[in-house]
Amino acid sequence: GCSDSDGVDMYGLDGEEMWYADFNKGEGVVALPPFADPFTFPGAYEQAVGNQGVCKANLAVNIKAYKNPEE
């Protein structure tokens, strides 16, 4: 969720997506099938929003420091 086009932060286990923060919708989404035991990630969306801010700030610093390198 650190670029202008990427709007998701995800938690997974063994390569399977369990939960993701959808920044476009402004909410966390449990991505497990209906037969799985339900669970919650209290505060995970707020943490993802904070991490996104830190990541974008770090990205801006690196772009300036490295004079906008190619991807």
C-alpha positions as CSV (number, residue, x, y, z in Angstrom):
1,G,0.0,0.0,0.0
2,C,2.9,2.4,-0.5
3,S,2.5,3.5,-4.0
4,D,-0.2,5.7,-5.6
5,S,-1.7,2.8,-7.5
6,D,-1.4,0.1,-4.8
7,G,-4.3,0.3,-2.3
8,V,-4.0,-2.8,-0.2
9,D,-2.1,-4.1,2.9
10,M,-2.4,-7.9,3.5
11,Y,-1.9,-10.4,6.2
12,G,-1.4,-14.0,5.2
13,L,-0.4,-17.5,6.5
14,D,1.3,-20.1,4.3
15,G,0.8,-18.0,1.2
16,E,-2.9,-17.7,1.8
17,E,-4.5,-14.3,2.2
18,M,-6.4,-14.0,5.6
19,W,-7.1,-10.3,5.9
20,Y,-6.4,-7.2,4.0
21,A,-6.8,-3.5,4.5
22,D,-8.6,-2.0,1.5
23,F,-7.6,1.7,1.5
24,N,-10.0,2.5,-1.3
25,K,-13.0,1.4,0.7
26,G,-11.5,2.5,4.0
27,E,-12.0,-0.8,5.8
28,G,-10.4,-4.1,6.8
29,V,-11.7,-7.3,5.0
30,V,-11.5,-10.9,6.2
31,A,-10.6,-12.9,3.1
32,L,-11.3,-16.4,4.5
33,P,-13.9,-18.8,3.1
34,P,-17.2,-19.1,4.9
35,F,-16.3,-22.5,6.4
36,A,-13.2,-21.1,8.3
37,D,-13.4,-20.2,11.9
38,P,-14.2,-16.5,12.2
39,F,-11.7,-14.1,13.8
40,T,-10.9,-10.4,14.0
41,F,-7.8,-8.2,13.8
42,P,-8.6,-5.4,16.2
43,G,-6.8,-2.2,15.3
44,A,-5.2,-3.7,12.2
45,Y,-6.8,-1.3,9.7
46,E,-5.6,1.7,11.8
47,Q,-2.1,0.2,12.0
48,A,-2.1,-0.3,8.2
49,V,-3.1,3.3,7.6
50,G,-0.2,4.4,9.9
51,N,2.2,2.1,8.1
52,Q,1.1,3.5,4.8
53,G,1.9,7.0,5.9
54,V,5.4,6.0,7.2
55,C,6.1,4.1,3.9
56,K,5.1,7.0,1.7
57,A,7.3,9.4,3.8
58,N,10.2,7.0,3.5
59,L,9.6,6.6,-0.2
60,A,9.7,10.4,-0.7
61,V,13.0,10.7,1.2
62,N,14.5,7.9,-0.8
63,I,13.4,9.4,-4.1
64,K,15.0,12.7,-3.1
65,A,18.1,11.1,-1.8
66,Y,18.7,8.9,-4.9
67,K,17.5,11.6,-7.4
68,N,14.4,9.7,-8.5
69,P,15.9,6.4,-9.7
70,E,14.2,4.2,-12.2
71,E,11.9,1.4,-10.8
